[in-house]
């Protein structure tokens, strides 16, 4: 479950950033930005894989409620 660990790391970094003093902030933000980029790349790859395989289907929307 590597993705879960990345999400946990992002949550942990966010918590550290929220409590950090100014001198600690910059290196934490660099780590958080890196983790978010990695997460974004994984999502892009997963989405592309699903699109190519035909697994990704358009979701149907419910008709608007009549009021």
ChimeraX commands (.cxc) that place a marker at each C-alpha (Angstrom):
marker #1 position 0.00,0.00,0.00 radius 0.5
marker #1 position 2.55,2.54,-1.08 radius 0.5
marker #1 position -0.09,5.17,-1.98 radius 0.5
marker #1 position -1.52,5.03,1.52 radius 0.5
marker #1 position 1.92,5.70,2.97 radius 0.5
marker #1 position 2.34,8.72,0.70 radius 0.5
marker #1 position -1.02,10.11,1.80 radius 0.5
marker #1 position -0.04,9.55,5.43 radius 0.5
marker #1 position 3.26,11.34,4.82 radius 0.5
marker #1 position 1.39,14.29,3.25 radius 0.5
marker #1 position -0.96,14.50,6.24 radius 0.5
marker #1 position 1.97,14.35,8.64 radius 0.5
marker #1 position 3.85,17.06,6.75 radius 0.5
marker #1 position 0.75,19.28,6.74 radius 0.5
marker #1 position 0.46,18.90,10.51 radius 0.5
marker #1 position 4.14,19.77,10.95 radius 0.5
marker #1 position 3.79,22.82,8.70 radius 0.5
marker #1 position 0.80,24.03,10.70 radius 0.5
marker #1 position 2.81,23.89,13.94 radius 0.5
marker #1 position 6.22,24.97,12.58 radius 0.5
marker #1 position 8.13,28.11,13.52 radius 0.5
marker #1 position 9.54,30.29,10.74 radius 0.5
marker #1 position 13.02,28.68,10.63 radius 0.5
marker #1 position 11.54,25.17,10.26 radius 0.5
marker #1 position 8.95,26.15,7.69 radius 0.5
marker #1 position 10.98,26.32,4.48 radius 0.5
marker #1 position 12.43,22.77,4.55 radius 0.5
marker #1 position 9.03,21.35,5.54 radius 0.5
marker #1 position 7.34,23.12,2.65 radius 0.5
marker #1 position 9.94,21.75,0.23 radius 0.5
marker #1 position 9.22,18.21,1.47 radius 0.5
marker #1 position 5.46,18.78,1.29 radius 0.5
marker #1 position 5.68,20.17,-2.23 radius 0.5
marker #1 position 7.72,17.14,-3.32 radius 0.5
marker #1 position 5.23,14.72,-1.79 radius 0.5
marker #1 position 2.32,16.52,-3.46 radius 0.5
marker #1 position 4.08,16.37,-6.84 radius 0.5
marker #1 position 4.64,12.64,-6.39 radius 0.5
marker #1 position 0.98,12.17,-5.50 radius 0.5
marker #1 position -0.12,14.17,-8.56 radius 0.5
marker #1 position 2.10,12.13,-10.85 radius 0.5
marker #1 position 0.70,8.88,-9.45 radius 0.5
marker #1 position -2.86,10.09,-10.01 radius 0.5
marker #1 position -2.03,11.12,-13.59 radius 0.5
marker #1 position -0.46,7.75,-14.33 radius 0.5
marker #1 position -3.38,5.87,-12.79 radius 0.5
marker #1 position -5.91,7.95,-14.73 radius 0.5
marker #1 position -4.05,7.45,-18.01 radius 0.5
marker #1 position -3.84,3.72,-17.38 radius 0.5
marker #1 position -7.58,3.56,-16.76 radius 0.5
marker #1 position -8.37,5.65,-19.85 radius 0.5
marker #1 position -6.19,3.48,-22.09 radius 0.5
marker #1 position -7.63,0.25,-20.72 radius 0.5
marker #1 position -11.20,1.46,-21.19 radius 0.5
marker #1 position -11.93,1.03,-17.51 radius 0.5
marker #1 position -12.70,4.71,-17.07 radius 0.5
marker #1 position -16.33,5.33,-17.95 radius 0.5
marker #1 position -18.20,8.59,-17.92 radius 0.5
marker #1 position -20.29,8.97,-14.81 radius 0.5
marker #1 position -23.96,9.53,-15.30 radius 0.5
marker #1 position -25.49,12.48,-13.58 radius 0.5
marker #1 position -28.83,12.42,-11.88 radius 0.5
marker #1 position -31.46,14.67,-13.40 radius 0.5
marker #1 position -32.01,17.92,-11.47 radius 0.5
marker #1 position -34.59,17.80,-8.72 radius 0.5
marker #1 position -37.94,19.31,-9.59 radius 0.5
marker #1 position -39.02,21.72,-6.90 radius 0.5
marker link #1:1,2 radius 0.2
marker link #1:2,3 radius 0.2
marker link #1:3,4 radius 0.2
marker link #1:4,5 radius 0.2
marker link #1:5,6 radius 0.2
marker link #1:6,7 radius 0.2
marker link #1:7,8 radius 0.2
marker link #1:8,9 radius 0.2
marker link #1:9,10 radius 0.2
marker link #1:10,11 radius 0.2
marker link #1:11,12 radius 0.2
marker link #1:12,13 radius 0.2
marker link #1:13,14 radius 0.2
marker link #1:14,15 radius 0.2
marker link #1:15,16 radius 0.2
marker link #1:16,17 radius 0.2
marker link #1:17,18 radius 0.2
marker link #1:18,19 radius 0.2
marker link #1:19,20 radius 0.2
marker link #1:20,21 radius 0.2
marker link #1:21,22 radius 0.2
marker link #1:22,23 radius 0.2
marker link #1:23,24 radius 0.2
marker link #1:24,25 radius 0.2
marker link #1:25,26 radius 0.2
marker link #1:26,27 radius 0.2
marker link #1:27,28 radius 0.2
marker link #1:28,29 radius 0.2
marker link #1:29,30 radius 0.2
marker link #1:30,31 radius 0.2
marker link #1:31,32 radius 0.2
marker link #1:32,33 radius 0.2
marker link #1:33,34 radius 0.2
marker link #1:34,35 radius 0.2
marker link #1:35,36 radius 0.2
marker link #1:36,37 radius 0.2
marker link #1:37,38 radius 0.2
marker link #1:38,39 radius 0.2
marker link #1:39,40 radius 0.2
marker link #1:40,41 radius 0.2
marker link #1:41,42 radius 0.2
marker link #1:42,43 radius 0.2
marker link #1:43,44 radius 0.2
marker link #1:44,45 radius 0.2
marker link #1:45,46 radius 0.2
marker link #1:46,47 radius 0.2
marker link #1:47,48 radius 0.2
marker link #1:48,49 radius 0.2
marker link #1:49,50 radius 0.2
marker link #1:50,51 radius 0.2
marker link #1:51,52 radius 0.2
marker link #1:52,53 radius 0.2
marker link #1:53,54 radius 0.2
marker link #1:54,55 radius 0.2
marker link #1:55,56 radius 0.2
marker link #1:56,57 radius 0.2
marker link #1:57,58 radius 0.2
marker link #1:58,59 radius 0.2
marker link #1:59,60 radius 0.2
marker link #1:60,61 radius 0.2
marker link #1:61,62 radius 0.2
marker link #1:62,63 radius 0.2
marker link #1:63,64 radius 0.2
marker link #1:64,65 radius 0.2
marker link #1:65,66 radius 0.2
marker link #1:66,67 radius 0.2
view
